[in-house]
Amino acid sequence: MGENAFVAYTVVGVLGYSWQTALGAVFISGVIFTLLTVSGLRSKMIDAVPDNLKYSFAAGISLFITFIGLVNAGIVSLGVEGAPLHVGSLNTAPVALAVFGFLLISLLMVKKVKGSILIGIIITAVLGFISGIAPAPESIVSMPPSIDPIFLQLDITGALTWGFFAVILTMFTMDLMDTMGTLVGVSFKAGFTDEQGNIENMDKPFLADALATVFASLAGTTTTGTYIESATGIEEGGKTGLTTLVVALLFTLGLFFYPLFSAIPMAATSPA
């Protein structure tokens, strides 16, 4: 989310570059990641970072996701100069629905119900549809949109300028920190770290992350990599690559159910 916002609002919105050039920067940063991973330099860079800082990255990413949830729920709103944040309108129906969803998911998690987050989202969304807080989906199934307008539209030449170096460096740093914090935090949750907090065969997930970034730029989107939300799947017992493949298959099928999924209100997803 941070990299999406950086590209959309800073690189394109403030700096005025085209989104095609921004995708070129994503491609270049992915290639750099791949070369550093294959050469083994990426692992050495991460080994040089103190363990307490590695865990702080995971905590920072999690706090950022929490903040997104608070904003999407309407509990927190943007403020004015000198007071960047305000308490939202807590007496509105969407906020009440989000609070209900949060309490429901929390209760299910305390009771150790499998799929508690997904169950909570579904129940909260249905309640939102029934109560009229959120409009019900007009349809359920549709054909996925064409990706031709964004596929292979990256401008690598435009990104290979001295003025764009800072953008590439920022993307590189953000992806490095995100991946480091995610892998350390998620691996610790799964019990894959040793007493020193090290991960065996770390180069494999790093290479997958780097190649995913390269593919993302070709497909027309920003940096794609590992996500701290994977810890919720690990909490439910999914600790192997098979879990990820099943999730990927479900996301692919989900493209055909976009009208249904897009109708789910933020009041139902923000509690997660």
NORWO-V830392 format. One line per field, one symbol per residue. ss: DSSP state (~ for helix, > for strand, _ for the rest). phi: phi as a letter, one per 40 degrees, with the letter a starting at -180 (. if undefined). Layout:
BEGIN
ss=???
phi=???
END
This chain:
BEGIN
ss=_~~~~~~~~~~~~~____~~~~~~~~~~~~~~~~~~~~~_~~~~~~~___~~~~~~~~~~~~~~~~~~~~~~~__>>>>>__>>>>>_____~~~~~~~~~~~~~~~~~~_____~~~~~~~~~~~~~~~~________________________~~~~__~~~~~~~~~~~~~~~~~~~~~~~~~~~~~__>_____>__~~~~~~~~~~~~~~~~~~__________~~~~~~_____~~~~~~~~~~~~~~~~~~~~~~___~~~~___
phi=.ccdcccccccccccgccccccccccccccccdccccccgcccccccccdcccccccccccccccdcccccccgcbbcbbdgacbbcccccccccccccdcccccccccccfccgdcccccccccccccccgcbccccabbacccccdcbcfbcbcccccbcccccccccccccccccccccccccccccgcbcccgcbcfccccccccccccccdccchbcdbacbccdccccdchcbbccdcccccccccccdcbddccccccccccccc
END
